[in-house]
Amino acid sequence: MKAIRTHEPTGISGLVFEEAPDPRPMFCEVLVKVAACGITHNELDWPVWTCRAGHRRTSIIPGHEVSGVVAALGFGTAGVAVGDEVFGLTDQLRDGAAAEYVAVEARNLAPKPRTVDHVHAAAVPRAGLTAWQGLFDHGKLADGQTVVIHGAGGAVGSVAVQLARWAGARVIGTGRGHSRALVTELGADRFIALDADGLQGAAGQADLVFDTIGGEVLAGSSDLLKPGGTLVTIKADARLAAIRGDITTVVFIQESSRAQLTELARLVDQGHLRPQVGAVYPLAQAVTAYSAKAAGGVPGRIVLQP
Ligand SMILES: NC(=O)c1ccc[n+]([C@@H]2O[C@H](COP(=O)([O-])OP(=O)(O)OC[C@H]3O[C@@H](n4cnc5c(N)ncnc54)[C@H](OP(=O)(O)O)[C@@H]3O)[C@@H](O)[C@H]2O)c1
């Protein structure tokens, strides 16, 4: 099959479009014919060169958000059938979906949302699971509470704004000024442009801060919280150690969950969640796609199509 691969930990610059072995579905796995693949611009900077068995990987196919059609089943795989349309988040430490085919554990897939195409479905899995787990599993966001969402125009942030709104929260989105129109349109009550305004105007207002930016923005975020509030970040950062003692802080990495994928698909089909796709590129132009997102200014998710 054709795939995007890298053979060295050199980030985006090492990606090549080439022939790769066809993946084979193992026990309880599914072979998916990829229709669309969502990418995260800095995923190759994560510690992904060691597989779960502890061995160094010799190559990587990136892109772990997939939407496609079941092409074959591994031994013992039940609950899905050849021809089913599915979407999901593939294991970060295995070859991903920037390819014509990907082998995925069936538990990491759910039926694709019916009302959107594969391109938009592929923008949901990582962004949706991360936003869900950040807001509800870790952040315990409840109806009537106020949440500040940093990076609200990005892939994760744009889903988080919509989920928080659906849950009945008051939403303050932040980001660069170019995100204002989108974030407001997605349902935020207020937008703070971090490149123009300070965060001081929102001091002490939030029950929850959900941070997707890190760095200085994360460092200045504890002041936004009410006493007893929660600061959840998806950016690992040593600055957390210096944060106030009267708040809860959580750093986490998203996990796949068929139940949450199913719930996200339901919200898409009911019109509560509109996946944001900033650009679509052919698989062969993956380097351009990763570079464009890394340069900033592209809203939502970039999606590749084989
Ligand atoms: N821990 C986890 O489980 C997990 C899961 C998913 C993602 N992540 C990580 O979380 C981060 C966000 O992911 P994503 O896919 O949502 O990325 P994304 O689509 O690039 O979203 C980030 C958003 O934040 C904005 N932003 C970044 N730096 C900013 C700054 N200094 N001031 C104001 N706005 C800023 C970006 O604007 P511009 O486009 O203008 O730069 C963009 O709108 C990435 O680093 C990703 O690797 C972690």
PDBQT file of the ligand as one rigid body, heavy atoms in Angstrom, charges set to zero:
ROOT
HETATM    1  N1  LIG A 401      -2.384  15.194  26.115  1.00  0.00    +0.000 N 
HETATM    2  C1  LIG A 401      -3.195  14.788  25.159  1.00  0.00    +0.000 C 
HETATM    3  O1  LIG A 401      -3.884  13.799  25.291  1.00  0.00    +0.000 OA
HETATM    4  C2  LIG A 401      -3.286  15.586  23.875  1.00  0.00    +0.000 A 
HETATM    5  C3  LIG A 401      -4.324  15.304  22.982  1.00  0.00    +0.000 A 
HETATM    6  C4  LIG A 401      -4.445  16.072  21.832  1.00  0.00    +0.000 A 
HETATM    7  C5  LIG A 401      -3.536  17.097  21.583  1.00  0.00    +0.000 A 
HETATM    8  N2  LIG A 401      -2.523  17.322  22.457  1.00  0.00    +0.000 N 
HETATM    9  C6  LIG A 401      -1.590  18.448  22.246  1.00  0.00    +0.000 C 
HETATM   10  O2  LIG A 401      -2.336  19.611  22.587  1.00  0.00    +0.000 OA
HETATM   11  C7  LIG A 401      -2.010  20.680  21.735  1.00  0.00    +0.000 C 
HETATM   12  C8  LIG A 401      -3.253  21.188  21.038  1.00  0.00    +0.000 C 
HETATM   13  O3  LIG A 401      -3.700  20.210  20.118  1.00  0.00    +0.000 OA
HETATM   14  P1  LIG A 401      -4.644  20.602  18.907  1.00  0.00    +0.000 P 
HETATM   15  O4  LIG A 401      -4.683  19.428  18.009  1.00  0.00    +0.000 OA
HETATM   16  O5  LIG A 401      -5.903  21.193  19.392  1.00  0.00    +0.000 OA
HETATM   17  O6  LIG A 401      -3.748  21.763  18.221  1.00  0.00    +0.000 OA
HETATM   18  P2  LIG A 401      -4.214  23.017  17.380  1.00  0.00    +0.000 P 
HETATM   19  O7  LIG A 401      -5.315  22.644  16.453  1.00  0.00    +0.000 OA
HETATM   20  O8  LIG A 401      -2.985  23.628  16.799  1.00  0.00    +0.000 OA
HETATM   21  O9  LIG A 401      -4.853  24.011  18.473  1.00  0.00    +0.000 OA
HETATM   22  C9  LIG A 401      -4.092  24.880  19.287  1.00  0.00    +0.000 C 
HETATM   23  C10 LIG A 401      -4.797  26.235  19.287  1.00  0.00    +0.000 C 
HETATM   24  O10 LIG A 401      -4.151  27.091  20.221  1.00  0.00    +0.000 OA
HETATM   25  C11 LIG A 401      -3.716  28.280  19.572  1.00  0.00    +0.000 C 
HETATM   26  N3  LIG A 401      -2.472  28.708  20.190  1.00  0.00    +0.000 N 
HETATM   27  C12 LIG A 401      -1.306  28.024  20.283  1.00  0.00    +0.000 A 
HETATM   28  N4  LIG A 401      -0.385  28.738  20.938  1.00  0.00    +0.000 NA
HETATM   29  C13 LIG A 401      -0.986  29.908  21.280  1.00  0.00    +0.000 A 
HETATM   30  C14 LIG A 401      -0.555  31.060  21.987  1.00  0.00    +0.000 A 
HETATM   31  N5  LIG A 401       0.692  31.179  22.491  1.00  0.00    +0.000 N 
HETATM   32  N6  LIG A 401      -1.443  32.073  22.166  1.00  0.00    +0.000 NA
HETATM   33  C15 LIG A 401      -2.685  31.989  21.666  1.00  0.00    +0.000 A 
HETATM   34  N7  LIG A 401      -3.154  30.918  20.980  1.00  0.00    +0.000 NA
HETATM   35  C16 LIG A 401      -2.309  29.885  20.804  1.00  0.00    +0.000 A 
HETATM   36  C17 LIG A 401      -3.524  27.877  18.127  1.00  0.00    +0.000 C 
HETATM   37  O11 LIG A 401      -3.586  29.017  17.274  1.00  0.00    +0.000 OA
HETATM   38  P3  LIG A 401      -2.662  29.064  15.952  1.00  0.00    +0.000 P 
HETATM   39  O12 LIG A 401      -3.211  28.045  15.028  1.00  0.00    +0.000 OA
HETATM   40  O13 LIG A 401      -2.809  30.458  15.472  1.00  0.00    +0.000 OA
HETATM   41  O14 LIG A 401      -1.263  28.729  16.410  1.00  0.00    +0.000 OA
HETATM   42  C18 LIG A 401      -4.710  26.923  17.927  1.00  0.00    +0.000 C 
HETATM   43  O15 LIG A 401      -5.904  27.624  17.664  1.00  0.00    +0.000 OA
HETATM   44  C19 LIG A 401      -0.956  20.150  20.765  1.00  0.00    +0.000 C 
HETATM   45  O16 LIG A 401       0.318  20.494  21.283  1.00  0.00    +0.000 OA
HETATM   46  C20 LIG A 401      -1.147  18.642  20.812  1.00  0.00    +0.000 C 
HETATM   47  O17 LIG A 401       0.025  17.935  20.550  1.00  0.00    +0.000 OA
HETATM   48  C21 LIG A 401      -2.379  16.610  23.608  1.00  0.00    +0.000 A 
ENDROOT
TORSDOF 0
